Amino acid sequence: MARIPLLGAVGTALLALSANAELLTPIHEAGRCAIRGHCGKKGFFGKELPCVDNGLATTPDADFASEIEALCGPKWKDSKVCCDSDQLAALKSSMSTPNQIIGSCPACKDNFYNLFCSFTCSPDQSLFINVTNTQEKNDKQMVTELDHLISKEYGTGFYDSCKDVKFGPANSKAIDFIGGGAKNYTELLKFLGDEKAIGSPFQMNFPRHTRSPAWVPRT
């Protein structure tokens, strides 16, 4: 099955954004971040949560650039980023289990990695991410909830590339492991985004639409 583009056009329908959320990610434009770096954990055994950061994407040094390209693919060559080495290391660790489950299907694997590499490091992060809630820790704003805008085209392509992938000697469906048995792309994204001990350390919502004309994912 063919691989799909990073993110498709999202349409023109509307979703209200709270005043607080607008303050947390006030600028939505190409070349600008929404989150960056690790700010701490909710609890002793929790995972690191990202910091609010609406600053500009930066150019990684040569070693860091090579690490990003090795994990996320050649399209990241010479790209600016909105992540740091600690985030990339955490992303690499979190991808190890999905890789074992979906590694036999290049399309599904590429789309899965593409989703999380773009979420974590995209230089245009603020175009499709809007922070909606935070918790203060060590004088920094730790992200506890955000909206991640994904088009129907992208979501459907992602789900379709993974829904029939088999895993293990029993030929179990990979979607049962990576998507909680999702029957469509909205269920898959909800499973991936819901905050839970084994899964996302913060709540990631996937709204279908946005009111802000600047908050539009790139194609």
C-alpha positions as CSV (number, residue, x, y, z in Angstrom):
1,M,0.0,0.0,0.0
2,A,1.3,3.5,-0.9
3,R,2.8,5.7,1.8
4,I,0.8,8.9,2.4
5,P,1.9,12.6,2.6
6,L,2.8,14.1,5.9
7,L,-0.4,16.0,6.5
8,G,-3.2,17.0,4.2
9,A,-5.4,20.1,3.9
10,V,-7.8,20.3,6.7
11,G,-10.8,22.2,5.3
12,T,-12.6,25.3,6.5
13,A,-15.0,24.2,9.2
14,L,-14.7,25.7,12.7
15,L,-13.7,24.6,16.2
16,A,-13.6,27.1,19.1
17,L,-10.2,27.7,20.7
18,S,-10.2,28.8,24.3
19,A,-8.5,32.1,25.3
20,N,-6.1,30.2,27.5
21,A,-5.0,27.9,24.7
22,E,-4.4,30.9,22.4
23,L,-2.1,32.4,25.0
24,L,-0.1,29.1,25.3
25,T,0.4,28.9,21.5
26,P,-0.2,32.5,20.4
27,I,1.6,32.3,17.0
28,H,0.8,29.7,14.4
29,E,3.2,30.0,11.4
30,A,5.7,28.0,9.4
31,G,9.1,27.7,11.0
32,R,7.7,28.0,14.6
33,C,7.3,25.5,17.4
34,A,4.6,24.8,19.9
35,I,6.5,22.5,22.3
36,R,10.2,21.7,22.8
37,G,12.4,20.0,25.4
38,H,11.5,18.1,28.6
39,C,10.0,20.0,31.5
40,G,9.5,17.2,34.1
41,K,7.1,14.5,35.1
42,K,3.7,14.5,36.8
43,G,4.8,11.8,39.2
44,F,7.9,9.9,40.2
45,F,7.2,7.0,37.8
46,G,5.8,9.1,35.0
47,K,7.3,10.0,31.6
48,E,8.8,13.3,30.8
49,L,6.4,16.0,29.5
50,P,7.3,18.6,27.0
51,C,7.7,22.3,27.7
52,V,5.6,25.1,26.1
53,D,7.8,26.8,23.5
54,N,6.4,29.0,20.7
55,G,9.8,30.0,19.6
56,L,11.4,29.5,16.2
57,A,12.7,26.2,14.9
58,T,16.5,25.8,15.1
59,T,19.2,24.2,13.0
60,P,20.5,21.0,14.6
61,D,24.3,20.3,14.8
62,A,25.7,17.6,12.5
63,D,25.5,14.8,15.0
64,F,21.9,15.6,16.0
65,A,20.9,16.0,12.4
66,S,22.3,12.5,11.6
67,E,20.4,11.0,14.5
68,I,17.1,12.5,13.4
69,E,17.6,11.3,9.8
70,A,18.5,7.8,11.0
71,L,15.3,7.6,13.0
72,C,12.8,9.6,11.0
73,G,14.1,9.2,7.4
74,P,16.0,11.1,4.7
75,K,13.4,13.8,4.3
76,W,14.7,15.3,7.5
77,K,18.1,15.9,6.0
78,D,19.0,19.7,6.3
79,S,15.7,20.4,8.1
80,K,15.4,22.7,11.1
81,V,13.7,21.2,14.1
82,C,11.5,21.9,17.2
83,C,13.0,19.1,19.4
84,D,16.2,18.4,21.3
85,S,18.4,15.3,21.8
86,D,16.6,14.2,24.9
87,Q,13.2,14.2,23.1
88,L,14.7,12.3,20.2
89,A,16.1,9.7,22.5
90,A,12.7,9.3,24.2
91,L,11.0,9.0,20.8
92,K,13.5,6.4,19.7
93,S,12.9,4.3,22.8
94,S,9.1,4.6,22.5
95,M,9.2,3.5,18.9
96,S,11.0,0.2,19.7
97,T,7.8,-1.8,20.5
98,P,5.7,-0.5,17.6
99,N,8.6,-1.3,15.3
100,Q,8.5,-4.9,16.3
101,I,4.8,-5.1,15.7
102,I,4.5,-3.2,12.4
103,G,8.1,-3.4,11.0
104,S,7.1,-6.0,8.4
105,C,4.9,-3.4,6.6
106,P,7.0,-0.5,5.3
107,A,3.9,1.7,4.6
108,C,2.4,1.3,8.1
109,K,5.8,1.7,9.8
110,D,6.6,4.9,7.7
111,N,3.2,6.4,8.5
112,F,3.5,5.6,12.2
113,Y,7.0,7.0,12.5
114,N,6.0,10.0,10.3
115,L,3.2,10.9,12.7
116,F,5.4,10.9,15.8
117,C,8.5,12.3,14.2
118,S,6.6,15.2,12.8
119,F,4.7,15.8,16.1
120,T,8.0,15.8,18.0
121,C,10.4,17.6,15.7
122,S,8.7,19.3,12.8
123,P,9.9,22.9,12.2
124,D,6.3,23.8,11.4
125,Q,4.9,22.3,14.5
126,S,2.8,25.3,15.5
127,L,0.8,24.9,12.3
128,F,-0.8,21.7,13.5
129,I,-0.3,21.7,17.3
130,N,-2.0,24.0,19.8
131,V,-1.2,23.6,23.6
132,T,-4.4,23.8,25.6
133,N,-3.4,23.0,29.2
134,T,-0.2,23.1,31.3
135,Q,1.1,22.5,34.8
136,E,3.8,24.6,36.3
137,K,6.9,22.8,37.4
138,N,10.3,24.2,38.3
139,D,9.2,27.6,37.0
140,K,8.4,26.2,33.6
141,Q,5.1,25.4,31.9
142,M,4.8,21.6,31.5
143,V,2.3,20.5,28.7
144,T,-0.5,18.3,30.0
145,E,-2.9,18.6,27.1
146,L,-2.8,19.7,23.5
147,D,-4.7,19.6,20.2
148,H,-3.0,17.9,17.2
149,L,-4.6,18.7,13.9
150,I,-4.7,15.9,11.3
151,S,-6.7,15.9,8.2
152,K,-9.2,13.2,7.3
153,E,-7.1,12.3,4.3
154,Y,-4.0,11.7,6.4
155,G,-5.8,9.9,9.2
156,T,-7.6,7.6,6.8
157,G,-4.4,6.8,4.9
158,F,-2.6,6.1,8.1
159,Y,-5.3,3.7,9.4
160,D,-5.7,2.0,6.0
161,S,-2.0,1.3,5.8
162,C,-2.0,-0.5,9.2
163,K,-5.4,-2.1,9.5
164,D,-4.6,-5.4,7.8
165,V,-1.0,-5.8,9.0
166,K,-0.4,-9.2,10.8
167,F,1.8,-9.7,13.8
168,G,3.4,-12.8,15.4
169,P,3.1,-16.5,14.8
170,A,-0.7,-16.3,15.6
171,N,-1.2,-13.8,12.8
172,S,-2.8,-11.3,15.2
173,K,-3.8,-8.0,13.8
174,A,-1.2,-5.3,14.5
175,I,-4.0,-2.7,14.9
176,D,-5.1,-4.6,18.1
177,F,-1.7,-3.7,19.7
178,I,-1.0,-0.3,18.3
179,G,-4.6,1.0,18.1
180,G,-6.6,-0.9,20.7
181,G,-8.5,-2.7,18.0
182,A,-9.6,0.5,16.3
183,K,-12.2,0.2,13.5
184,N,-11.4,3.6,11.9
185,Y,-8.8,6.3,12.0
186,T,-10.6,8.4,14.6
187,E,-10.5,5.4,17.0
188,L,-6.9,4.8,16.2
189,L,-5.9,8.4,16.9
190,K,-8.0,8.5,20.1
191,F,-6.2,5.4,21.4
192,L,-2.8,6.9,20.6
193,G,-3.6,10.2,22.1
194,D,-5.4,9.3,25.3
195,E,-3.3,9.8,28.4
196,K,-2.5,6.5,30.0
197,A,0.3,4.7,32.0
198,I,1.4,2.7,28.9
199,G,1.0,5.2,26.2
200,S,0.9,9.0,25.9
201,P,2.0,10.7,29.1
202,F,-0.3,13.7,28.4
203,Q,-3.7,14.1,26.7
204,M,-3.4,14.6,23.0
205,N,-6.7,15.4,21.3
206,F,-7.3,15.2,17.5
207,P,-9.9,17.8,16.6
208,R,-11.2,17.7,13.1
209,H,-11.4,21.4,12.5
210,T,-10.1,24.8,13.7
211,R,-11.3,28.3,13.9
212,S,-7.9,29.9,13.5
213,P,-7.0,30.5,9.8
214,A,-3.3,30.3,10.7
215,W,-3.7,26.9,12.4
216,V,-3.7,24.7,9.3
217,P,-1.4,21.7,8.8
218,R,1.0,21.6,6.0
219,T,0.5,19.2,3.1
